Structure formats: structure tokens, C-alpha cells
């Protein structure tokens, strides 16, 4: 008796919770309303089975509970009629669950012919974007071509890629109402490009190109997340997709550089005439350093590089060390040897040449640092 009433309370409580639950769904901003509909159908069907099965158990517990003097139930090793009902009902339920999802998936892989191409390249822990140029085609790419000057790994000998537009930051713009085919690549581990408001997502798998499509239908700025655990910097692997009016989109597109321009050596040395610092900036972007170390002063997985050079850094053991060239070299070559207070020792050891280490150090120096003693006195 007690068990029957407990099960009944669980059923009633579960139904009431799902009716008055505090959960909410992010507003839909794409054409994939069928994703929400499929989820609703799944919840309804599984909910009906949950209620029906538990109510049957409650009925059985009450109807066939033990009573003194009542006759024992007749043993039936098998019941063909019951088995047919169970098999039939289960088959109908499974088909009802699978059918909507299969229909949605069939549309999900049926890409529109007039869609805009957008390539998303993932790397711990950042997103990069590439768009076709005036020819409307994306050039070939290969992991063999990835370098500090070519973080996308584009084939420099492919003429189709020379006009490709590169988005070096973590924000890409798209015109509202225009179908978009998203091509996804990964330079290291498994990632997943996911904008919740679009309801569309797909894994980015090293060594292959995956794809999906959607049509943005609401103007706004939406956060892009990684939906696959990809390492210690996973929570910080964020980007943005800005959906804007078609009249505004060409102006943003014109501000992008193409591969032909980006692949040329910098005509003027970056950071006050320092070509080594320019190489360090390219390396920091290509190796994924900027995914953990910001240059705007905000901490992330690792200390910010802004103002780092020349300051006194506190270690986990309470000691302090001055951040000079030797300090940076030692940390880059052997990041696990010491730990900065407030940060975990998660930086991997990268295979870098001595010249590349010097380039990174030169770049960090250009990002500012603590003023020298003479400068401090002059300021006072």
C-alpha cells in the first residue's frame, strides 16, 4: 500500500513539475523550430509512457496486494496476448520517437544551393572564421600549411583561396534571412560549434570537414560555445555571431582582409619597428596562446600578457619573481616547473625553436610592463 501511494505521488509530482517548471528555452533565432518541436514530441511520448507504466504498477500493487485468505494467483509462464501488446506498443512508441528526428535530420543535411558559405576553424581554445571572396569559393586547406603566418592552413598555391576573407577575431557577422552552410574544421581535438539560439550544432573533428546549415532569422549578437569538453580552457572557448540587416553586412565584409594580403610579410614592422614581435604575435595566434592569455588585462586560464613584462609575479609557494626575458623563456620552455599564484599548471609544453621563443618574448614585451624605478620616480 505504501509503495503504491509513493509511486502515485512521484507521478503526480513529476507531471506538476514539468508543467510549472522553472526551466526556460533560449529564444529561437533561426529556421530550426522543428528542433524544438521534436524535443516537445519526445518529452510528451516519454512522459506518457512514464505515467502509464507507473500507474499500471500502482494498480497492480493495489489490486493484487496480499490479503489473508485470498486465493493465490495462477502462475502463467507466458502470455501470448500480453507479449503482442507489449511488443506492438513498444514498437509504436519507438517509431514515434524516431520518425520526427529522422525527418528533421533529412532536412538538416539537405543544404540550400544559394546558401552563404562560412568556415569555422576550431583550436584550443578559440574560433576562427573564413568566408569566400568574390569568386564565391573557398580555397583548399591542409594541416601541413598551418603556421604563424597562416593559422588557417590555406594552400598558398590554390588560386581559389587568394581572395578568401579571413576573420582573425572571435566575432563573425551574417546577414539576416540568408541561409548559411557552416563548414567545420579542427586543428587539434574534438570541439563542437554551438549557438543555442540557432538550435543547430555539429562536432568539429580533426582530419575531416563536417557541416550543417541554418537560416538566421532574428537580428542580434549571439554567443557561440564549444559543446564538447576540450580541455582546461573549455569554458573560455567562446565567440560571437552577429546577425545584422543585409544592408549593413557588406560594410563589415569590406573591412576584412583576404588571404593574399594576410599572407604577405608585414610591410612595416609591428610594435614600433620590431619584426620579431610581429612573428611572435602570429605565433601566439597560431599556437593558441591567446586562448588562455589575453592582451587586454583580463585574466583567463593563464595570466594576462598586458603589463606582464617587468612586473613582480607571485608564485604558488609565496615567493616572487621578476618577469624578465629569462623568466619568460623558462616558463615557455618548461611551463610545469613553477606555478603562478591563482592559476593552475595546465599550460602544455610546446615544441618551439629558440627563434620562436625569442619571438614570443619580444611580443610580450611590446604589450607593456611595469615602469622602471627611474620612471616611477619621475612620475612622482
ZAMARGU-4260 file (C-alpha; in steps of 0.2 Angstrom, whole numbers, plus 5000, padded with zeros to 4 digits):
<rodrens>
0) 5000/5000/5000 | 5014/5012/5005 | 5024/5009/4989 | 5008/5012/4978 | 5005/5029/4986
5) 5023/5034/4985 | 5023/5029/4966 | 5007/5039/4964 | 5015/5054/4972 | 5030/5053/4961
10) 5019/5053/4945 | 5009/5067/4951 | 5024/5077/4957 | 5033/5074/4941 | 5019/5080/4930
15) 5016/5096/4940 | 5035/5099/4940 | 5036/5098/4921 | 5020/5109/4919 | 5026/5123/4931
20) 5045/5120/4930 | 5057/5135/4931 | 5067/5130/4916 | 5067/5141/4900 | 5072/5139/4882
25) 5083/5152/4874 | 5073/5162/4861 | 5073/5154/4844 | 5083/5164/4831 | 5084/5153/4816
30) 5073/5142/4805 | 5075/5126/4815 | 5059/5127/4825 | 5057/5109/4821 | 5071/5105/4833
35) 5060/5112/4847 | 5045/5103/4840 | 5055/5086/4840 | 5060/5089/4858 | 5042/5093/4863
40) 5036/5077/4855 | 5050/5067/4863 | 5046/5074/4880 | 5027/5071/4878 | 5029/5052/4872
45) 5042/5048/4885 | 5031/5057/4898 | 5015/5047/4893 | 5025/5030/4894 | 5031/5036/4911
50) 5014/5040/4918 | 5006/5024/4910 | 5019/5012/4917 | 5019/5019/4934 | 5000/5020/4935
55) 4999/5002/4930 | 5012/4997/4944 | 5001/5007/4956 | 4985/4997/4950 | 4994/4981/4951
60) 5000/4984/4969 | 4983/4989/4975 | 4973/4976/4965 | 4984/4961/4968 | 4991/4965/4986
65) 4992/4952/4999 | 4976/4948/5008 | 4973/4935/5021 | 4963/4921/5015 | 4963/4927/4997
70) 4967/4914/4983 | 4985/4913/4976 | 4987/4920/4958 | 4988/4907/4945 | 5006/4905/4938
75) 5007/4909/4919 | 5025/4906/4912 | 5020/4915/4896 | 5005/4925/4889 | 5005/4927/4870
80) 4992/4941/4871 | 5001/4951/4883 | 5018/4949/4874 | 5009/4955/4857 | 5003/4971/4866
85) 5020/4974/4874 | 5029/4972/4858 | 5016/4982/4847 | 5015/4996/4860 | 5034/4997/4862
90) 5037/4997/4843 | 5024/5011/4840 | 5032/5021/4854 | 5050/5019/4847 | 5044/5023/4829
95) 5035/5039/4836 | 5051/5044/4844 | 5062/5041/4829 | 5051/5047/4815 | 5051/5066/4819
100) 5070/5066/4822 | 5074/5057/4805 | 5063/5069/4796 | 5072/5084/4804 | 5089/5076/4800
105) 5085/5073/4782 | 5081/5092/4781 | 5097/5096/4791 | 5108/5088/4778 | 5099/5095/4763
110) 5108/5111/4760 | 5101/5125/4750 | 5110/5129/4734 | 5110/5148/4737 | 5117/5147/4754
115) 5132/5158/4760 | 5147/5148/4765 | 5155/5150/4782 | 5170/5140/4788 | 5173/5139/4806
120) 5190/5133/4812 | 5192/5127/4830 | 5208/5126/4840 | 5211/5126/4859 | 5203/5137/4864
125) 5197/5149/4851 | 5187/5151/4835 | 5192/5157/4818 | 5181/5161/4803 | 5183/5161/4784
130) 5172/5167/4771 | 5173/5165/4752 | 5179/5180/4742 | 5171/5187/4726 | 5173/5171/4717
135) 5161/5163/4729 | 5173/5148/4733 | 5184/5143/4747 | 5202/5138/4744 | 5209/5122/4749
140) 5217/5119/4766 | 5228/5107/4774 | 5236/5105/4792 | 5253/5104/4783 | 5251/5123/4779
145) 5247/5129/4797 | 5260/5141/4803 | 5261/5158/4812 | 5258/5167/4796 | 5245/5155/4790
150) 5234/5150/4805 | 5220/5144/4794 | 5232/5132/4785 | 5226/5138/4767 | 5236/5131/4752
155) 5246/5146/4746 | 5246/5138/4728 | 5227/5137/4726 | 5221/5152/4717 | 5204/5150/4723
160) 5210/5154/4741 | 5219/5170/4737 | 5203/5181/4739 | 5196/5171/4754 | 5191/5183/4768
165) 5199/5179/4785 | 5191/5184/4802 | 5205/5184/4814 | 5195/5188/4829 | 5181/5178/4838
170) 5166/5188/4830 | 5158/5185/4813 | 5144/5194/4805 | 5130/5186/4795 | 5115/5194/4785
175) 5098/5190/4792 | 5087/5179/4782 | 5101/5172/4771 | 5104/5153/4773 | 5121/5149/4779
180) 5131/5132/4776 | 5144/5130/4790 | 5160/5120/4787 | 5169/5115/4802 | 5187/5110/4804
185) 5198/5107/4820 | 5217/5109/4822 | 5219/5099/4837 | 5205/5090/4847 | 5186/5087/4846
190) 5176/5103/4848 | 5158/5107/4844 | 5152/5124/4837 | 5135/5128/4846 | 5125/5144/4846
195) 5110/5139/4857 | 5098/5152/4849 | 5101/5144/4832 | 5097/5126/4838 | 5110/5119/4826
200) 5127/5112/4831 | 5140/5100/4824 | 5156/5092/4830 | 5172/5099/4823 | 5183/5083/4820
205) 5202/5084/4817 | 5206/5077/4799 | 5189/5080/4792 | 5176/5093/4787 | 5159/5092/4795
210) 5144/5103/4790 | 5127/5109/4794 | 5116/5124/4788 | 5104/5136/4796 | 5095/5152/4792
215) 5097/5166/4805 | 5080/5175/4807 | 5082/5187/4821 | 5095/5202/4822 | 5106/5201/4837
220) 5123/5196/4844 | 5124/5178/4849 | 5137/5169/4859 | 5145/5154/4851 | 5150/5140/4863
225) 5160/5124/4862 | 5149/5110/4867 | 5162/5096/4869 | 5174/5096/4884 | 5190/5100/4875
230) 5202/5104/4889 | 5205/5116/4904 | 5201/5131/4893 | 5184/5124/4888 | 5173/5136/4897
235) 5183/5151/4889 | 5181/5145/4871 | 5168/5157/4866 | 5165/5168/4851 | 5151/5178/4844
240) 5139/5178/4829 | 5132/5195/4824 | 5116/5194/4814 | 5113/5210/4805 | 5102/5218/4791
245) 5108/5213/4774 | 5111/5232/4770 | 5124/5233/4784 | 5133/5216/4780 | 5143/5222/4765
250) 5151/5236/4775 | 5158/5224/4788 | 5163/5212/4775 | 5174/5226/4766 | 5184/5228/4782
255) 5191/5210/4781 | 5207/5206/4774 | 5209/5192/4761 | 5222/5178/4761 | 5233/5186/4748
260) 5236/5201/4759 | 5237/5192/4776 | 5250/5180/4769 | 5262/5194/4764 | 5276/5199/4776
265) 5271/5214/4786 | 5277/5229/4776 | 5280/5239/4792 | 5286/5230/4807 | 5274/5228/4821
270) 5276/5235/4838 | 5287/5250/4834 | 5298/5243/4820 | 5300/5226/4828 | 5298/5212/4815
275) 5302/5199/4829 | 5287/5204/4839 | 5276/5203/4823 | 5282/5185/4821 | 5278/5182/4840
280) 5261/5189/4838 | 5257/5177/4823 | 5264/5163/4834 | 5253/5167/4849 | 5238/5166/4837
285) 5243/5151/4828 | 5248/5141/4843 | 5233/5145/4853 | 5242/5156/4866 | 5229/5170/4865
290) 5215/5157/4870 | 5222/5157/4888 | 5232/5173/4889 | 5223/5189/4885 | 5231/5206/4879
295) 5218/5217/4887 | 5222/5215/4905 | 5208/5202/4909 | 5213/5185/4917 | 5208/5169/4909
300) 5216/5152/4910 | 5233/5160/4912 | 5239/5177/4917 | 5236/5191/4905 | 5250/5197/4894
305) 5246/5215/4896 | 5258/5224/4908 | 5266/5207/4912 | 5284/5211/4907 | 5294/5219/4921
310) 5281/5215/4935 | 5284/5205/4950 | 5274/5189/4949 | 5269/5180/4965 | 5272/5161/4964
315) 5261/5147/4972 | 5274/5144/4986 | 5273/5163/4991 | 5289/5168/4983 | 5290/5182/4970
320) 5300/5183/4953 | 5303/5197/4941 | 5296/5194/4924 | 5310/5197/4913 | 5317/5188/4897
325) 5324/5174/4907 | 5308/5171/4917 | 5298/5171/4901 | 5309/5159/4892 | 5310/5147/4906
330) 5291/5147/4908 | 5288/5144/4889 | 5300/5130/4888 | 5295/5122/4904 | 5278/5128/4910
335) 5276/5114/4923 | 5291/5119/4933 | 5283/5133/4943 | 5265/5139/4946 | 5259/5157/4947
340) 5248/5160/4962 | 5229/5159/4957 | 5232/5149/4941 | 5233/5130/4938 | 5248/5122/4930
345) 5239/5117/4914 | 5250/5125/4900 | 5256/5112/4889 | 5274/5110/4883 | 5275/5117/4865
350) 5288/5111/4853 | 5296/5128/4849 | 5313/5133/4842 | 5324/5145/4850 | 5319/5159/4837
355) 5301/5156/4841 | 5303/5158/4859 | 5313/5174/4856 | 5298/5180/4845 | 5285/5176/4859
360) 5296/5185/4872 | 5298/5200/4860 | 5279/5201/4858 | 5275/5200/4876 | 5287/5214/4879
365) 5278/5226/4867 | 5262/5223/4877 | 5268/5234/4891 | 5275/5231/4908 | 5279/5239/4925
370) 5288/5255/4924 | 5307/5255/4928 | 5312/5263/4945 | 5318/5279/4936 | 5301/5281/4928
375) 5292/5279/4944 | 5302/5292/4952 | 5299/5304/4938 | 5280/5301/4939 | 5281/5305/4957
</rodrens>
